[in-house]
Amino acid sequence: MPFDERTDWVDTPSSPAPPGSTPVHAADIKRWERGIAEAHEELVGKLSKADADATYVRGEVADAKYAPRVATQSPMLVVGTRSKTGNARSATAPTSSLSDGSVQAETIRYRHFATCDAHSIRLVYGNITMGEPGPNPITVKAAVQYSTGDQGIVPVYFNGSRTVTIQPGGIAVSDPVPLDLYAGVAFYTRQRVSVTEAGQKWPIGPRVDTSVGDGMEPTDVVDAGNPATGHNTFRFGPTAIVGVPVATGLEPTWFLLGDSIVQGVGDTGGEPVMDAGWPARGLANNYGYINAGRAGEEAGQFQPGRGRLLGRLQLAAYCTHALVNYGVNDIKGNKTAAQIKGYLETIWAMLDRMGIAVYQSTITPITDNTGTTPLNAAQEAVRVEVNNWIRTTPGLLSGYFDAADASETARNSGAWKSGYSTDGTHPNSTGGGGIAAAFGPFVAALS
């Protein structure tokens, strides 16, 4: 606005200013007002409203070398290896993926690899075996260990308590553990599982290999000591190891869903460096994953409302990607191509609703023990039709991995590559390694 000089200011005589103070007179105030008004007139019409209303910082702050890191709401994702859903590699049914009931407690240590830099680590434990509720309540106590030897052991708490009792079918998630994980660096989980009565059992998952620092001890050595027995046995372990990745550009984390091939039946070639089964072997300890495979399962059995989803589907929320590997058992159960397609599309939809990128694997050969002759001509026709359909990336698929091309002598030949299968249904260690060698670059291309 135009400047109107004020004339109502009158200097009145006053006493001398006290030492250390500066007197202000009416003439000074009028001069300051005039300067402000003139500056305002110069700026009017030259700045946008946004610029005029902006808040500016002091130059030395704006030019500072350090800027505080902005906190982000990063998702909780799988950040370690060897996460299994009560599905021991050798188990062919839920009852064979339980302890034998001969003891009421034991402590187990497992080596894992961090798959990214992460903080706010939590351990997830389930009283679930291959999608079925455990037979009785179990109690878990846990710790995380930085290195081998009786060093760097950090206690784990559950809602402020050192132990948690998990009812059949339940899942327990720990409080955040005060440690950081670093990509590619090994660490160890230490867990003690116990029951209240003789003969009661708990789910089992990872295989113990004492050559890499795994071990079992009957007594409570969660917080000190070195479990060192139990080599080549399957024991209780984490359902998932989750945390907040430090980087915002996230590598894929994988929910591995499917049948015995995902579970690792028949394929021991990756152990002890990696888990069994070509999906886990292909990830090669570079990506977080949860192995939710179940031996003998059909796509038609992993459907909405089915109890088999328990302790598996909800864990997919800790993953960004899913690999679905169903089809062999549906085909052997004489399901039609149309039925299998419908089952798969329903599974894809469940995962897609969770915000997960879904990838389907093509179906590997189903042959006699020679590995060269399809077991059934009609079933082979269904396999070929479903595989050709998957290769069109239908529906909600983000893509597909061609396990069939990686394992057959030629596309749709129906024959395993030489030495790839022993029983005609499962890839053996050689076959698993061959398919994993193709899956690894496939995953890397998505990163």
N, C-alpha and C positions, 0 to 999 in steps of 0.2 A: 504494500500500500504506500501512497505518497507519504513523505515524512513531514509531520507538523511539529515544528519546534515548540517545546513546552516553555512557558514563560512564568510558571507558577513557582519555580524554584528560587528561593531567596536564601543567600548565605547569611547566617546570623553569627555574631561574634561568639566565640567559644574559647574555653580554656585551652592552653597549649596541650598537644597530644602527649600522652604518657610516653616515657622512653620505650623504644622497641615497637611502637605502633605507627601506622601511616594514616594521616588524616585524609578523608574523602570529602570533597566539596561538591556543591551543586553543579559547578561548571564541568567538573570531571564526568559526572553522571550524564549531563547533557551531551558531552562529546562522545561518550561510549554509545549512547542511544542513537546518535546521528550516524556513527560508523556502522552499526548493525543494520539500520534501516537502509543505508546506501548499498550495503552488501546484498541485502535481500532483494532490492530493486534490480541489481545486476543479474541475480540468479533467476528471477521470475521468468518463466517461458523458455528457459534454456535447459532445464532438467525435466526428465519424465517424472511422473508421480512416484514410480517405483524407486528411482534414484533419489528423489527428494526424501522419501520415507525410509531409505535404507539406513542400517546401522553400520558404522565403520569402526574398524579396530585400529589401534595405534600401529604405526609403521613398524616398530621394532617387533611387535607380535606377528604381524602379517608376514614379515620377512624371516621369521625364525626358521631354523633348520629342522626343528622337531615339531611334528604335529601329533597330538594324542590320537591313539588308535580308536576308531569308532567301534563300539560294541555291536555285535550282530546277533540276531536270533538264529544261530546255526542249528540245523537239525541234529538229533542224536542218531548216530549211525554206527554200524558195525566197524570196529577199528582194529580187530585182531583175527587171527586164524583159529581153527579148530573149534568152531561153534557148531554143536550138534544137538539135535532135538531128541535125545534119548534113543538114538538109532545106531547102535553098535554096528560096525561094518559087516560083521559076520551074521547078524541077526536076520532071520527069515520071518519072524513074527514078533509081536509085542512081548509075548511071554519069554522069548529068548533074548530080549534086550533088557533083562532085569538081573540084579545080583542074585546069587544062589541061595541067600537066606541063611548062610552058615555063620555069619558074624553080624553084630548089631551096630558096628561103627568102624570107620577107617578114614585115614587121611590120604589124599592123593595130590601129587604135584604134576602139573603139565607145563611143558614149554609152548609158548605161542610167539608169533611174530606180529609186531605192530605194522599195520598196513598203511598208516599215514601218521603225521604228527597230530596229536590229539590231547585234549585235556578233559577234565570232568568225567573220568572213567567210571563206569558202573558195570558190575557183574550181574548177569541174569541167570537164574537157575529155575528149572522146571521139574515138577513131579509128574512128568508125562513121558510115556514111552511110545514112540512111533505114532503119535496122535491119539493115544489112549491114556486115560487117567492112571496114575500109579496105583498100586493095590492098597496103600496105607500112607498115613502122614510120614514125612521125613523132616529132619532138622539139619540145617546147614550152617556151618561156620566157615569163614573164608579170609584169605589175605592175598595180597599181590606182592611178588618178589622181583626185585630189579635184576638180580644176578644169581648164579649158582653159589653154593655155600650158604652158611647161615648169616646172610647179610642182606640189607636193603629190604626187609620184610615190612610191608605196610598193612595194618589191620583194616578189614572191611567191615562196615556197619550196615545194618538193615533197620531203618527207622530208628536209629540211635542205639540199637542193640547189636551185640556181637553175633547173635544167632537168630535164625528165623525158622519157624516151622511152616512147612508148605503142605497144604492139604492135597489129596489126589486131584490131579487136573489143574493145580495152581501154578502160578509163575511168581517168583519174587525178584524184584529189582533192587539192588543195593543203593545205599546213599552214594553220592560222588566220592571217589577215592582221591586223596590229595597227592596225585602224582601225574606226570606227563609221560606220554608215549611218543617215541620217535620212529619214523618210518624205517622198516627193515631191521630194527633192533629187537632182539629176543627179550622176553620177560616170562614170568611164571605165575600161574594161578595155583593157590594152595587151598584146598577145600576139604572139609571134614563133613561127612554125611553120617547120620545115625538114625536108628529107629528104636522104639521103646520095648519091643518084644522080640523074642527069638523067633526066627522063621520069617519075619517081615523083610521086605525087599525094597530096593530103590532102582531107578533107571540107570542104565549104563550107556556110555557113548564113545569117547575117544579111546584109542589103544595106547597103553603104556609102553614106552620104549626107554629103558634106563640109559641107553647110549646117548640120549640127548638131554638127560636131566630129569626125565619123568620118574615117578616112583610112587610106591604105596607104603604106608606104615600103619599098623593097627592102632597105635596110640595117638593121642592128640598132639601133633607136632605142627599145627597150623602156623604158630607164631615163632617157632624155633625148631631146628633140626632138619635133617635131610632124608626124606622118604626115598628109599633106594631099592625096594623090592617090587615084585609084581610085573616083571618084564613080560611083554607079549600077552597081556590080559586086557580086557575092556572094563573100564571103571567109570564112576560118576564124574562128570565135569560140567563146565559152563554150557548153558544153552546159547548164550551170546555174550560177547564182550563189546560193549558199546561206549561211545564217548562223543565229544564234539570235535570235529576236525578243525585244525587251526586255519588251514587254507580255505578260501571261499570257493575256489574252482575245484569242485569235488571230483575225485576219481570214482568210477562206479563201485558200488557195494552190492553184492549179489545175494539174492534169495534163490537157492538151488532147490527146486521142487520137482519131484518125480518119483520113479520107482527104484528098484534095487540097483540099477546102473548108477543113479545119482548117489545112492547110499554107499556104493563102493563094493558090492558083492562081487567076488571073483577078481578084483583088481587091487593088488597090494603093491604095485610097482612104485608108487610115490612115497611110501613109508620108509624111514621115519621122517624124512625131510618135509614131506607134505602129507596131506590126508589122502585116503584112497578114493577112487572114482575119478573118471576123466574130467568132470567139471572142476573139482577142487584142484586136481593136478594142473589143469590148464591155467588156473588163476595164480599158481606158483608162488603163493605167499605174498603176492603184490597187491591183492585186493581183499577187502573184508568180505566175509560171506557167512551165511547160515546154511548148513546142510540139513534140508528138511525131507530127504528122500525116505521112502518106505517100501521095503521089499514086497513084491506081489501086488502093488497098488495099481488100479486102473484110473484113468482120467474120470471115468464115470463114478468113481467112489470119492473123489475130491470135489464135491459139489455143495452148494449152499444147503445148510441144515444138517449136513452129515457130521457126526461126531469126530471123524478123522481130521477135521480142520483144527481141532483143539491143540493148542501149544505149537502150532505151526503157522497158520495164516496170520495171526496177529503179530508174529515176529517179522513179517515182511515189512512192517512199518519202519524197521531199522535199516532198510535197504533202498537203494535208488533204482536198481534193475532186478529183473527176475528172469531166470532161465527155466522154462517148463520142458520137462523131458518125459512125457507120458506117451503111450501108444502101444508098446509091446504087449502088455498084459491085456489091453482091450482087444487087440487083434487075436491073441491066443484064446480069448474068451468069446470069439466069434461075433464081436460087435461089427456093425456095418460101417462103411466109410462115413455115411451121413451121421450116424450116432457119434462117432469119434469126433467129427468136426464140431458137432453141437456141444459136446462135453468140453472140448478145448476152448471154444469161444466163451463158454461160461466161466472157465478158470481165468482166461485173459481179462474178462470184464471185472471179476472180483479184484484182481491185482491192479488193473487200470484205475479203478475207483479210489485206490489208495495212493494214486499219484506215481505209480511205479512204471518204468519203461519195461515192456514185456517182450521177451524174445522166446521163440519156440525152437526146439531142436527137431530136426527130421529124425525119423525112426530108423534105427539100425537094423541089420538083417536078422531074420528069425529062421534058422536052418537046423538041419540035423547035426550030429556031432562032428561030421566031417567039415562043417563050415562052408560047404560049397553048394548044397542043395536046399532050396527053401523047404520048410517043414510041411507046408500045405499050399497048394497052388491058389486056392480061393483066398486064403489069408494074405498071400503075397500080393495078390491083385489089390486088396484093400490097402496094404502098406504103400504100394506104389501110388495109388490114387491120393491118399492122404499126404504123402510127401510132396507130390506135384502141386497139391493145393497149398501146402505150407510155403512152398517156394514162390507163390504169388503174393506173399505178405498180406494175407487177408485180414479184414476186420480191424481189431484194436492192436495188432502186432506192431511193435516198433521195428522189428526185423526178425531174422531167423538165423540159426547156426546150422550148417549142413553136416551133421554128424554122420549121416548116411554116406555122403560123398567121401568123407574122411575114412570110412571103414569098409566100403564096398570095392570090389575089383573094378567096377565101372558103374556109372549111374544106373540105378534100378536093376542091377544084375541079380540082386538077391543073394550074392555070395560074399562072405567075409574075405578080406585080404588075407593072404597066407599068414597063419600063426596068430591071428587077431582074436580068436575065440576058441575056448576049449569045449564049451557045452552048446554052442550054436545060438545062445540067447544073450549071454553077457560078454562084453569085451574082457579079455584077461589082462595081465599086466602089460603085455606087448600091445594089445589093441587099445587099452586105456591110454597108454603113452602116445600112441599114434594119433588118437583123436584129440588128446590134450595138446599135442604139438600144433594142431590146427586151431584149437579154441583159444590158445594164448594170444596169437596175433589178432584174432577176431576181436577179443576183448580190448586189446591195446589200441585198436583202431577207433574204439568208441570213447577213449579217454580224452 
